[in-house]
Amino acid sequence: MSIRELTCIGCPMGCQLTAVLENGQATRVTGNTCPRGDAYARKECTHPARTVTGTVRVSGGALPVVSVRTAGEVPKERVLDVARALCRVHLTAPVAAGDVVIPNVLGTGVDVVATRSV
């Protein structure tokens, strides 16, 4: 048995959570004031994932870059790899909000999409 202390990012409260781990699974979570805290702690202890945001270069547009984000969460250990992949992308305007910039980024099953039009 081990104990893991976490700060919840499921809502603005930022609850201080304590997760009890047995055999790699969270068996008990305390400190949460809403159900999202419990779900966050259990997921964070077994399969942490993050949404990645950033910018991509654009030629011929009103702005030199466009903001992008992953359409879903990618495994936490792949976040830096996704950020590096964004650095290698160069788009040509026009780019519309919602356009897929990188489909299935790094085989994660998650697309990177533009969040604004340029």
Summary of the structure (lengths in Angstrom):
residues: 118
radius of gyration: 17.9
end to end distance: 51.7
largest distance: 57.0
contacts: 336
relative contact order: 0.16
helix: 23%
strand: 38%
